[in-house]
Amino acid sequence: MSKTAVRRVLFKSFWAVIGLVIAVSLFKLAFTGSTQDADGAPLTPTGKVPPEEVVVEKGTISNSLTVDGTIVIDKPVSATSSVTGVLAHRFAETGAKVRKGDKLFQVRAEEEPAQAADPIEEPAEESGNVDDATGDGDRDDAPVEPSPPKPVYHWYTVVAPATGIVGSYAADLMGEVTEDGVVVSIRPTTFHAVGAISPLDRYRLTGNPDRAMVTIESGPKPFTCTDLSIGDAATETITSDAPEGEMMEGEPGVEGDSGTGARISCLVPAKVTVFDGLAMTMTIDAGKSDGDVVTVPVTAVTGLVRDGSVWVVGEDGVPVEQPVELGVTDGKLVEVTSGLKAGDSVLRYVPGSKESGEGMSEDGMSEDGPAGEM
């Protein structure tokens, strides 16, 4: 065999050996994995993700909350009679515009007259002095019946409970009305911007802001609405106590835009032209931090109102719970007014929370079994 042929065989064999070694290494790595760390120590699979840390920084927090909602016309307000009687007079007819406090109608109530005193019998006259007032020769000893008492009337004036348009009266003139019965309803011409916020976002409004900026796409320029109300107060503002059939035309029949959470509403200024059902965005300025302040992610804090706790990671790597005092939050970051300083290292997620991953295996299942399994 020539030298050239020998070199060719040796060259092929060399590359075949290298290829075999690479194949064996890849097979072992794919199916067995490494059993040592970088320092040569054996690795022990735990199925747990090490907790994530974040460095405390300084920054500025602007607590501006944006809520989507709808422009809603205020619902009718009922005017009732305080007594039982008859509708004696209308100061404002159906369709008339009235302001809150204007006279609406008058009710006449009849009251029982005072009981007349019993007639007094005169003593019998002595013989020879016969009472003969009628001149018929008979003694008139029966008392004269008094005339029946005249009825006593009182008039009660009812004023408009709201500014708006007078609706249809429930009774004709001199028709009967009952105590606390609805006589007429006022259809307001005012509007509210109404939306819904999550219960957690209510914590961001603990400063009780009283106004918001409302934006309507392709509508008037953004305007400030006042009398901001949240929760029960907002629902009460736009809940109707009018009788059935007194709803405004086009009235949706619900307290603003549908959705979960607390209702929030504010009064649209009278000079702004809006229509029932317009979509809007309400922006509420609920405070701003005073310059650069110590901030951490809200996920790192348990308790977000005034007092809370974070888990500070020391030099030994062990997290320790640290009480802190809190300030403004924008829903992502929260101001820490005391208890931390810039440069501290804390856990990004509160231990035990879903985000922390504690108690979860690699496949996302709880080590004790599926969630909710007994």
Secondary structure, DSSP 8 states (H G I E B T S, - for coil): --HHHHHHHHHHHHHHHHHHHHHHHHHHHHHT---B-TTS-B----------EEE-EEE--EEEEEEEEEEEE---EEEE-SSSEEEEEESS-TT-EE-TT-EEEEEEEEE---------------TT----TTSSSS---S---------EEEEEEEE-SSSEEE---SS-TT-EE-TT-EEEEEEE--EEEEEEE-TGGGGGGTT---EEEEE-TTSS--EEEEEEEETHHHHHHT-----TT---TT--SSSSS--SSEEEEEE--TTS---TT-EEEEEEEEEE-SSSEEEEEGGG-B--SSEEEEEEE-TTS-EEEEEEEEEEE-SSEEEEEES--TT-EEESS-TTSTTTTTTB-TTS-BTTSSTT--
